[in-house]
Amino acid sequence: MKFYPAYLDLRDRPCLVVGGGSVAERKAFSLLDAGAAVTIISPSLTPKLQALSDSGKIAHRQKQFDEPDLAAEFIVIAATSSAEVNSRIAQVCKKRNMLVNVAVPPEEGNFVVPSVVERGELLIAISTGGVSPALSKKLRQELETRYGPEYGIFLRMVAGIRRRILSEVADEQQRREIFQGITDSDVIELLRQGKTHEAESRLNQIAGSRRT
């Protein structure tokens, strides 16, 4: 199976997780991190999920899954302990042309959640199409070493510079040269060494030197 890679904007989107165990817990937290409005359907919850429910951070329907539960959901995660139940949820979702991820068996879903390396706005996704989760893990660990927290800091700094350049520099070619100059500079290396002030000065220097 060849997947189509995509990053979803889940901010305030209704997302449903069916299941209340450790797998459902992990899925729920990742959805919350993306800003989704999460609902859990399960007769019981892990202590962490229960705490989220008690604090109002997730909605909890203490029941078994029924098809009407899909009424307004953007995506669905089938994460119960029963492969048979998960498959049934997947079939119902696909009949409605909904996005559904299945914990077990994963091939029943129509999208998978890749292994990721996250550094602020930098998000690197890795997938082997379900063939080798072990390789996905190995590659993730290698990338985590290669791309440290300095990349997140770099992108946060660039975001501020970018807004300024877009408002002050009208020439598109000049903009490209500035952004490329920033990318090719030693700013990331300075951040890796903890030289934040030097990195900020270098950014401003590059942005200013190419403007007319």
VEXRO-237021 format. One line per field, with one value per residue: residue number from 1; x, y negated, z of N, C-alpha, C, O in turn. Coordinates in steps of 0.05 Angstrom, whole numbers. Example, Ala and Ser with C-alpha at 12.3 -4.5 7.8 and 13.67 -1.06 7.14 Angstrom:
seq <- [1  2];
npx <- [264  257];
npy <- [114  45];
npz <- [156  142];
capx <- [246  273];
capy <- [90  21];
capz <- [156  143];
cpx <- [264  258];
cpy <- [66  -1];
cpz <- [156  157];
opx <- [285  268];
opy <- [66  -23];
opz <- [169  161];
! end
This chain:
seq <- [1  2  3  4  5  6  7  8  9  10  11  12  13  14  15  16  17  18  19  20  21  22  23  24  25  26  27  28  29  30  31  32  33  34  35  36  37  38  39  40  41  42  43  44  45  46  47  48  49  50  51  52  53  54  55  56  57  58  59  60  61  62  63  64  65  66  67  68  69  70  71  72  73  74  75  76  77  78  79  80  81  82  83  84  85  86  87  88  89  90  91  92  93  94  95  96  97  98  99  100  101  102  103  104  105  106  107  108  109  110  111  112  113  114  115  116  117  118  119  120  121  122  123  124  125  126  127  128  129  130  131  132  133  134  135  136  137  138  139  140  141  142  143  144  145  146  147  148  149  150  151  152  153  154  155  156  157  158  159  160  161  162  163  164  165  166  167  168  169  170  171  172  173  174  175  176  177  178  179  180  181  182  183  184  185  186  187  188  189  190  191  192  193  194  195  196  197  198  199  200  201  202  203  204  205  206  207  208  209  210  211  212];
npx <- [17  11  18  -11  23  7  -5  -48  -91  -115  -138  -187  -220  -269  -252  -254  -240  -243  -243  -210  -161  -88  -68  -108  -103  -52  -62  -102  -74  -38  -72  -95  -49  -45  -86  -138  -209  -226  -262  -277  -299  -317  -327  -295  -237  -166  -127  -101  -131  -180  -169  -163  -214  -243  -223  -244  -217  -223  -280  -322  -357  -389  -396  -412  -389  -430  -459  -485  -452  -415  -431  -412  -357  -289  -242  -231  -208  -197  -187  -194  -190  -204  -195  -235  -278  -253  -245  -298  -314  -280  -300  -351  -338  -310  -350  -377  -343  -303  -244  -205  -166  -136  -117  -106  -128  -79  -83  -136  -153  -157  -117  -51  -14  46  114  145  189  195  208  193  165  184  170  182  162  159  150  141  102  77  106  155  158  201  244  224  226  282  301  276  301  353  345  328  375  404  374  368  342  355  335  281  283  309  269  229  252  261  209  192  227  212  159  170  203  168  132  163  197  188  203  202  243  285  267  270  325  341  316  340  393  391  378  423  462  504  471  440  481  504  462  461  507  491  493  454  444  483  465  416  435  462  421  392  431  438  386  384  427  416  376  347];
npy <- [24  -44  -104  -169  -225  -273  -331  -345  -398  -402  -436  -451  -415  -363  -302  -233  -182  -114  -73  -61  -49  -41  -50  -81  -124  -144  -159  -198  -238  -255  -277  -319  -350  -370  -405  -387  -375  -330  -270  -214  -148  -98  -46  -49  -85  -99  -121  -171  -188  -192  -235  -275  -278  -292  -343  -369  -371  -333  -302  -251  -194  -147  -88  -35  -33  -60  -66  -117  -150  -172  -219  -276  -275  -290  -259  -190  -146  -80  -45  -3  56  99  130  144  109  61  67  68  16  -11  5  -18  -72  -78  -68  -114  -149  -170  -191  -142  -113  -53  -17  38  88  53  47  43  -9  -74  -110  -120  -134  -166  -153  -204  -261  -317  -385  -440  -479  -447  -386  -321  -266  -195  -136  -67  -44  -7  39  45  28  27  7  -44  -65  -63  -99  -145  -153  -163  -211  -244  -252  -278  -325  -372  -410  -461  -471  -480  -528  -560  -562  -589  -639  -653  -659  -708  -743  -732  -752  -807  -816  -803  -844  -889  -884  -889  -865  -803  -767  -787  -776  -720  -713  -733  -697  -649  -660  -663  -610  -583  -601  -605  -604  -564  -531  -566  -570  -517  -517  -547  -601  -646  -702  -718  -690  -715  -766  -753  -737  -785  -815  -789  -795  -851  -865  -851  -882  -938];
npz <- [0  -17  14  17  35  85  125  177  197  258  294  339  315  315  341  348  394  403  455  517  539  546  494  470  504  490  437  445  473  434  397  426  433  382  382  377  387  431  438  478  473  515  563  607  633  630  686  672  628  653  687  650  630  677  684  642  594  555  525  551  536  570  550  502  434  383  317  309  339  306  284  277  271  254  247  264  314  323  377  413  455  426  365  330  343  330  275  258  270  235  185  185  187  138  103  108  86  119  155  185  235  254  310  320  276  238  183  171  174  140  142  169  229  229  254  289  290  328  331  355  306  267  238  227  192  192  157  143  115  147  143  170  231  266  237  227  279  289  250  268  318  299  271  313  339  300  289  332  390  374  324  329  358  320  278  305  312  259  242  263  236  184  180  184  139  97  102  94  50  -17  -65  -95  -110  -80  -29  -31  -34  16  52  36  46  102  114  95  128  188  231  257  276  313  350  367  396  438  433  432  428  392  348  338  324  277  244  238  214  164  143  139  106  54  38  3];
capx <- [0  26  3  -8  30  -7  -6  -75  -97  -137  -146  -216  -235  -279  -239  -264  -224  -259  -226  -201  -136  -63  -65  -126  -91  -30  -75  -116  -55  -27  -93  -96  -25  -50  -108  -164  -230  -226  -283  -270  -321  -307  -340  -276  -214  -142  -126  -94  -154  -201  -162  -169  -243  -251  -215  -258  -200  -235  -307  -323  -383  -384  -414  -401  -391  -453  -455  -493  -430  -398  -446  -399  -329  -271  -228  -237  -186  -207  -165  -204  -173  -215  -191  -261  -292  -238  -251  -326  -313  -267  -319  -372  -326  -303  -376  -385  -320  -290  -217  -204  -141  -141  -94  -103  -106  -76  -91  -165  -157  -149  -93  -34  0  74  132  152  209  183  225  178  149  195  158  192  146  171  132  149  78  69  122  176  158  227  260  214  237  310  304  267  323  376  337  327  403  413  360  364  323  363  319  256  290  314  244  214  265  256  181  191  241  196  137  182  212  144  118  181  211  168  214  200  270  301  258  281  353  344  309  360  416  387  379  450  481  513  453  433  504  507  442  470  528  479  499  428  446  499  448  397  450  468  396  386  451  431  362  389  448  406  353  354];
capy <- [0  -69  -125  -197  -240  -298  -341  -355  -419  -391  -456  -453  -395  -342  -277  -212  -158  -93  -57  -76  -37  -55  -58  -103  -146  -156  -172  -222  -259  -266  -294  -343  -366  -383  -424  -375  -373  -301  -255  -186  -130  -74  -42  -56  -100  -98  -144  -196  -196  -201  -261  -294  -280  -307  -371  -381  -374  -315  -293  -222  -180  -121  -70  -21  -47  -56  -81  -146  -165  -184  -241  -300  -273  -295  -234  -170  -128  -55  -36  15  80  120  126  147  84  40  72  60  -14  -20  10  -38  -97  -78  -70  -143  -164  -184  -183  -125  -100  -30  -8  67  90  26  47  38  -37  -86  -126  -112  -156  -159  -159  -232  -277  -344  -406  -464  -478  -426  -360  -302  -242  -171  -113  -45  -31  15  62  48  8  26  -11  -71  -72  -67  -124  -167  -157  -176  -238  -259  -259  -297  -350  -378  -432  -486  -475  -493  -556  -573  -568  -610  -664  -659  -667  -737  -756  -728  -772  -833  -817  -803  -870  -911  -879  -884  -849  -774  -756  -796  -761  -693  -714  -736  -672  -629  -668  -655  -581  -574  -614  -589  -611  -539  -522  -584  -562  -492  -523  -563  -630  -657  -731  -719  -680  -737  -787  -744  -738  -813  -824  -778  -808  -878  -869  -846  -900  -964];
capz <- [0  -18  28  9  59  90  153  181  217  275  314  345  300  331  336  365  401  414  472  541  550  542  466  467  519  474  414  455  480  409  385  442  427  357  385  370  407  433  452  482  479  528  589  629  624  646  705  659  612  672  696  628  629  700  681  619  570  536  531  555  535  583  535  480  409  364  293  311  352  286  272  269  276  231  244  284  321  334  394  434  459  408  337  317  346  315  247  253  270  210  163  187  179  109  89  109  74  141  161  209  241  270  325  312  257  226  154  168  172  114  146  191  243  227  275  284  305  330  343  350  281  250  243  208  195  181  154  126  105  165  138  190  253  279  221  233  305  285  235  286  337  285  265  338  345  279  290  360  397  361  300  338  364  294  264  320  306  231  239  268  214  160  180  179  111  80  103  87  24  -38  -87  -88  -113  -57  -7  -33  -27  45  65  29  61  130  115  89  147  211  254  271  291  336  369  378  416  459  428  422  421  367  326  332  310  250  229  232  195  138  134  133  86  27  32  -9];
cpx <- [17  8  9  -1  16  -5  -34  -76  -121  -147  -176  -233  -245  -266  -248  -244  -242  -240  -216  -176  -112  -59  -83  -115  -69  -42  -88  -96  -43  -47  -96  -72  -29  -74  -135  -183  -236  -249  -274  -296  -309  -321  -321  -252  -190  -142  -120  -117  -177  -195  -168  -199  -253  -245  -228  -241  -208  -263  -307  -352  -378  -404  -398  -405  -417  -448  -463  -471  -413  -409  -430  -368  -312  -253  -235  -213  -200  -185  -175  -185  -182  -211  -217  -277  -279  -244  -280  -328  -302  -286  -341  -361  -321  -329  -385  -364  -307  -261  -217  -177  -147  -116  -87  -129  -104  -84  -120  -171  -151  -128  -77  -22  30  90  143  175  199  202  211  161  160  183  167  176  160  151  144  125  68  87  143  175  185  246  250  225  267  316  297  290  347  369  336  355  412  400  352  345  330  346  292  261  294  288  228  226  260  228  178  204  225  173  147  190  188  130  136  195  191  177  215  228  288  293  270  310  358  338  329  386  414  390  408  471  488  495  446  457  509  487  449  491  517  484  474  431  462  482  427  411  455  443  390  406  445  406  366  408  438  383  363  334];
cpy <- [-25  -91  -152  -214  -266  -305  -354  -377  -410  -411  -458  -434  -373  -315  -256  -189  -138  -74  -74  -65  -54  -65  -82  -128  -160  -171  -199  -245  -271  -284  -320  -361  -381  -402  -413  -376  -343  -290  -225  -170  -104  -71  -50  -71  -95  -122  -171  -206  -206  -229  -282  -299  -297  -337  -385  -383  -354  -310  -262  -212  -152  -100  -54  -38  -40  -74  -110  -163  -180  -210  -264  -299  -277  -270  -216  -152  -103  -43  -20  39  103  113  128  121  62  43  63  29  -24  -17  -11  -65  -99  -80  -98  -161  -181  -174  -166  -112  -77  -20  21  77  64  25  42  9  -48  -108  -116  -137  -149  -164  -187  -242  -306  -363  -432  -461  -458  -399  -342  -276  -219  -149  -92  -30  -8  39  67  26  6  7  -40  -82  -79  -94  -148  -173  -171  -205  -256  -268  -281  -324  -355  -401  -458  -492  -488  -522  -572  -581  -589  -637  -673  -669  -697  -753  -755  -749  -800  -836  -819  -830  -893  -908  -872  -865  -820  -761  -763  -781  -733  -693  -717  -710  -650  -635  -660  -625  -570  -585  -595  -594  -586  -529  -540  -576  -535  -496  -540  -593  -643  -686  -734  -710  -701  -759  -779  -744  -766  -824  -814  -791  -836  -883  -865  -864  -926  -985];
cpz <- [0  -6  16  33  61  120  157  202  233  296  315  328  318  323  357  369  414  429  495  553  543  513  461  481  502  450  423  461  454  395  400  437  400  358  379  394  410  449  454  487  490  555  612  616  641  665  691  642  630  682  675  626  653  698  657  594  548  544  533  554  546  572  515  454  394  340  295  325  332  274  261  271  250  226  268  289  334  351  418  436  441  379  321  319  330  285  240  252  244  186  162  178  149  93  88  97  95  144  187  211  260  284  318  301  241  197  150  165  144  118  170  204  242  253  269  301  305  344  337  325  261  258  220  213  180  180  136  115  122  162  160  211  266  263  225  259  303  271  253  306  324  279  290  346  325  282  319  365  384  336  307  345  339  280  279  314  277  227  243  245  189  158  173  150  92  79  93  60  3  -59  -79  -90  -89  -32  -7  -25  3  59  60  44  90  133  112  109  169  236  270  288  316  358  382  400  439  456  416  413  395  343  318  316  281  233  220  211  167  126  125  109  58  20  20  -1];
opx <- [36  -14  30  -18  13  -3  -41  -62  -143  -162  -190  -257  -230  -270  -249  -232  -255  -223  -213  -170  -113  -48  -75  -118  -69  -32  -86  -102  -38  -39  -99  -76  -18  -81  -154  -175  -249  -255  -264  -313  -295  -327  -331  -247  -192  -157  -132  -123  -191  -213  -176  -208  -271  -259  -225  -250  -202  -271  -292  -369  -365  -425  -375  -424  -424  -435  -449  -472  -397  -397  -433  -355  -320  -251  -245  -200  -212  -167  -165  -167  -170  -220  -220  -289  -293  -248  -285  -342  -313  -288  -348  -375  -327  -329  -400  -366  -299  -255  -227  -166  -162  -96  -64  -149  -124  -92  -129  -192  -140  -121  -89  -19  38  80  149  180  194  211  218  145  148  185  160  177  171  137  157  127  54  83  147  189  192  261  267  233  276  333  310  296  359  387  342  358  426  413  332  333  313  343  282  244  285  285  214  211  255  223  164  193  223  169  134  185  189  118  126  203  179  161  229  234  303  310  280  319  376  354  336  399  434  403  416  494  480  503  447  453  517  493  445  492  532  479  474  420  455  484  422  399  454  445  383  399  447  405  355  405  450  371  385  336];
opy <- [-27  -96  -157  -216  -281  -288  -372  -376  -411  -404  -465  -436  -364  -306  -262  -180  -144  -61  -98  -72  -77  -87  -102  -150  -185  -193  -219  -268  -296  -304  -341  -386  -403  -414  -429  -378  -331  -300  -214  -178  -90  -90  -58  -69  -86  -141  -191  -230  -225  -245  -304  -321  -314  -354  -409  -396  -359  -313  -249  -221  -136  -95  -59  -54  -16  -95  -127  -187  -197  -221  -272  -320  -270  -262  -225  -144  -106  -30  -22  42  124  93  114  112  46  23  52  18  -43  -34  -21  -80  -119  -91  -106  -185  -204  -151  -175  -101  -80  -15  26  75  54  3  37  1  -34  -122  -104  -158  -129  -177  -193  -232  -317  -358  -446  -442  -452  -390  -346  -264  -222  -143  -99  -7  10  59  90  6  -16  -8  -58  -105  -99  -109  -169  -197  -188  -223  -279  -289  -300  -344  -345  -411  -476  -515  -504  -539  -595  -603  -605  -657  -696  -686  -711  -773  -774  -760  -814  -857  -834  -838  -913  -928  -851  -850  -813  -744  -746  -774  -723  -674  -705  -701  -635  -616  -651  -615  -551  -578  -571  -587  -586  -520  -530  -576  -531  -481  -548  -608  -651  -693  -750  -722  -705  -770  -795  -752  -771  -840  -829  -798  -845  -902  -876  -861  -936  -1008];
opz <- [16  -16  5  51  42  137  142  223  224  314  296  328  336  300  381  350  434  417  492  576  536  509  448  471  500  443  409  453  453  383  388  435  397  338  377  417  392  471  435  503  477  568  633  592  665  661  698  641  624  686  681  622  649  708  653  574  524  567  518  569  534  584  511  453  392  342  284  323  339  255  238  274  228  203  288  270  355  339  440  419  440  369  301  299  317  271  218  235  232  169  141  163  137  71  69  99  90  137  207  192  279  271  310  314  230  187  127  155  128  99  188  191  254  271  246  323  283  367  318  323  241  280  197  235  158  199  116  107  112  176  168  208  275  276  227  261  315  280  252  310  336  282  289  358  333  278  330  346  382  328  292  338  336  270  266  311  272  209  228  236  173  137  158  138  73  59  84  49  4  -71  -60  -73  -80  -16  14  -11  14  76  78  54  102  151  125  108  170  258  295  310  337  382  406  419  457  475  392  391  378  321  294  297  263  209  196  194  148  103  105  94  39  -2  26  -9];
! end
